[in-house]
Amino acid sequence: MDDLKQTMSRYGMFKGYQLLGKQFQNNADKLAWFVTAWETRIGGVEDYWVSKGEFFTVGIHIFYDNTDGVLIQPTGPAKNIELGKKQAILEAIAEWES
């Protein structure tokens, strides 16, 4: 597994969703985002790994390998994402990267 370096952290409201994003860069300089999303009026937090417009579900492991580290591990393609949420996340990433 590549070592990842966090390159930026952003927060914002997009299309009725609160989004918290952290951008990571691997050893090959490829970028991806870890995004936490929740609908403002309802709640229900969901996390995604987003790379080149593709969405993946993630497993989050606290105190990974008996350390204070956190492991964020993509676990497979994310399915059945509400279209509005997906559009909000992609819009946020585009703005954050500009």
N, C-alpha and C positions, 0 to 999 in steps of 0.2 A: 504494500500500500504506500502511495506517495505521501510524503510529508506535506501538510497544507499550511499555508501562511494566510492569516486573515488580512485582507487589504483594505476593507472599509466596512462600516456599519451604518445602516440608515433606518429611518422610521418614517412612516407617513400614512395618511388616509387616502385611499383610492377606491372610488366607486362603492362607498359604504363599507369598506373593509379597513381595518387597522392592520398594517403590515410592518414587520420588523425583519430586516434583511442583513445578512452578513455575507460579504463576498470573500471567497477564498481562491487562492492561486496555488497550483501544484508545481512540482519540480520542472515540468515541461512548459510552464507559463500559461497553462490552460486555466480559465476562470469559470467559477460556478458560484451559485448563491444558495445559502441556507435561508429559507423564508418561513417565518411563523405568521399565520394569517388567522384573523377572527373577524366575524361580522359584527359590526358595532352594536347593533340592537339585539342580537341574539346570543352571542358568545360562541363557545365551541372552538377551541384552538386546534389548528392543524398545522403540521410542519411538512415542508417539502424541500427537496434538493432540486435545483433548477439549473440545467446546463444546456446551453444552445437552444433554449425554448422547450426542452423536454423536461417533464416533471417526474420525480421519483419519490416514493415514500421513504421514510428514514427511521432507523432505530437510533435512539440516543442512550448512551451508556455513561453514567456518571461514575467517577472514581475508577475509570478504565485501567485495567492491569495493575490494580492496587496503588494507583497514583491519584493525584488531584486532577488528573486530566479528564476530558470529556471526549468521547468518541461519537462522531456523527457518521452513521453508516447508511448509505443508500441501500434499500432492500428490494427494490424492483420498481417497474413503471407504475406511476400513480394512475388509477383509473377512476372514472366517474367524478371528476372534479367539476363542480358547477362552473358553467361557462363564464358567468360574471366574475367569479373568483379568479379563474385562470387569466382572464383579460386584465383584471386589476393587478395581479402579480406581474404580468408581462409589462404592463404600462409603468408600474413602479420601477422595475429593473431598468427599463429604457431610460427613465428620468434619472435614476440614481447613477447610471453609467455616463450620462451626458455631461 
